[in-house]
Amino acid sequence: MRPASFVLIAGALSAPFATAAAASTVSVTLPRLSLAEYKRPYVAGWIEPVAGGAPRSLFVWYDVKKAGNEPGTKWLSDLRSWWRKSGRLLKLPADGVSGATKGPGTYTIPLPADLAPGKYVVSIEVARENGGRELVSVPVSLPNPAARGTGKSEIGAITVAAK
C-alpha cells in the first residue's frame, strides 16, 4: 500500500511543475528591415540547462520546400551556434520543430511541457542570406519564467513568460 501512496504524492507534487512549464512560451519578434532585397531569415531557438546538459531545439525555421542541388537544409549550418549545439544531430524535417521561414512579426512558441524545474538559457539565432547574423540568449528559471532580451538588428524582442 505504501508504494502506491508514494506514487500518488509524488505525482501530485510534480503536477504543478509540469503544468507551469507547459503553460510557458517564448515570443520572438523579427523586425521589419528596410532593404532593397529582403530575404526571410533562417531562425532557430533552443533551450539548455545552465548547469550543463543536452540542448533541446524548440524550433527551426528554414526553406522546408526548397529541393534539388541546394535544398533548404544546406544553409542551416549558417545558424552556427545552433548547428554546433544540436542542429547537426537533428533529423530534418523534425516533427513539431521544423517550419517555413517567417516574415517580420512576433511569433509565440510553447516551451516543452516536460522540462524539469531549474535554471535554463533560451537562445535564439538568426541568419539571413546577404544579411546579418545574430544570437541572443536569455536566462530563465522554471517553473516561473519571466525574462526578456533584445537583439541589435536581426532580432527584435524576445520574451519568455508563463501564459
C-alpha positions in Angstrom: 0.0 0.0 0.0 2.8 2.4 0.7 4.4 2.4 -2.8 1.0 3.4 -4.3 0.7 6.3 -1.8 4.2 7.4 -2.5 3.5 7.5 -6.3 0.3 9.5 -5.8 2.1 12.0 -3.6 5.0 12.3 -6.0 2.6 12.8 -8.9 0.6 15.4 -7.0 3.8 17.3 -6.1 5.2 17.2 -9.7 2.0 18.2 -11.4 2.2 21.9 -10.7 5.7 22.0 -12.2 4.7 20.2 -15.4 1.8 22.5 -16.0 3.9 25.6 -15.3 6.4 24.6 -18.0 3.6 23.6 -20.4 2.0 27.0 -20.0 5.2 28.9 -20.7 6.1 30.4 -24.1 8.9 32.1 -25.9 7.9 35.1 -28.1 10.3 36.1 -30.8 10.0 39.3 -32.9 11.6 39.5 -36.3 11.9 43.2 -37.1 11.0 44.8 -40.5 14.3 45.8 -42.1 14.4 48.5 -44.8 16.4 46.7 -47.5 16.3 46.6 -51.3 16.4 42.8 -51.4 14.9 41.4 -48.2 15.2 37.7 -47.7 13.3 35.9 -44.9 15.8 34.7 -42.3 16.6 31.2 -41.1 15.8 31.2 -37.4 16.5 28.6 -34.7 15.6 28.5 -31.0 16.8 26.1 -28.3 16.8 25.7 -24.5 19.6 24.2 -22.4 20.2 23.8 -18.7 22.6 26.3 -17.1 24.3 23.5 -15.1 25.1 21.6 -18.3 23.1 19.0 -20.2 21.8 18.4 -23.6 20.3 21.4 -25.5 16.8 20.9 -26.9 15.7 22.5 -30.2 12.4 24.4 -29.8 12.0 25.4 -33.4 13.9 25.9 -36.6 12.5 27.9 -39.5 14.1 27.4 -42.9 13.1 26.9 -46.5 11.5 23.5 -46.0 10.1 23.3 -49.6 13.4 24.0 -51.4 14.8 20.9 -53.0 17.3 20.0 -55.7 21.0 20.6 -55.7 20.7 23.2 -52.9 18.0 22.1 -50.6 16.9 24.4 -47.8 18.8 22.4 -45.2 22.1 23.3 -47.0 22.2 26.7 -45.3 21.2 25.6 -41.8 24.9 25.5 -40.8 24.9 29.3 -41.1 23.0 29.2 -37.8 26.4 28.4 -36.3 25.7 28.2 -32.6 22.5 26.1 -33.0 24.2 23.9 -35.6 27.0 23.0 -33.2 24.7 22.6 -30.2 22.0 20.4 -31.7 21.2 21.1 -35.3 23.7 18.8 -37.0 22.2 15.9 -34.9 18.6 16.7 -35.7 16.9 14.7 -38.5 15.1 17.2 -40.6 12.4 18.0 -41.1 11.7 17.4 -37.4 8.0 17.0 -36.5 6.9 19.8 -34.3 10.2 21.7 -34.6 10.7 22.5 -38.3 8.8 25.2 -40.1 8.9 27.6 -43.0 10.8 30.9 -42.8 8.8 33.7 -41.4 8.5 37.4 -42.4 8.6 40.3 -39.9 6.3 39.9 -37.0 6.0 38.4 -33.5 5.8 34.6 -33.1 4.9 32.6 -30.0 6.4 29.1 -29.4 5.4 26.9 -26.4 8.1 25.6 -24.2 8.1 21.8 -23.8 5.8 20.6 -21.1 8.3 18.0 -19.7 11.0 20.5 -18.7 12.1 20.0 -15.1 12.2 23.0 -12.7 15.6 24.7 -12.8 17.7 27.3 -14.5 17.9 27.4 -18.2 19.1 29.5 -21.1 16.8 30.1 -24.1 18.8 31.1 -27.2 17.5 32.5 -30.5 19.8 32.7 -33.5 19.0 34.3 -36.9 20.9 34.2 -40.2 19.8 35.9 -43.4 21.1 35.5 -46.9 23.1 38.6 -47.9 22.4 39.9 -44.4 23.5 39.6 -40.8 23.6 37.0 -38.1 22.6 37.5 -34.6 22.4 35.4 -31.4 20.5 36.4 -28.3 20.5 34.3 -25.1 18.1 34.8 -22.2 18.4 33.2 -18.8 15.2 31.8 -17.3 14.1 29.9 -14.2 11.3 27.3 -14.4 8.6 26.9 -13.3 8.0 30.7 -13.3 9.9 32.1 -16.3 9.9 35.9 -16.7 12.7 37.1 -18.9 13.4 39.5 -21.8 16.1 40.1 -24.3 16.6 42.3 -27.4 18.8 42.0 -30.4 20.5 44.8 -32.2 19.4 44.2 -35.8 18.2 40.8 -36.9 16.2 40.0 -33.8 13.7 42.3 -32.1 12.3 41.5 -28.6 12.4 38.1 -27.0 10.1 37.3 -24.1 9.9 34.2 -22.1 6.8 34.1 -19.9 4.0 32.0 -18.4 0.8 32.3 -20.3 
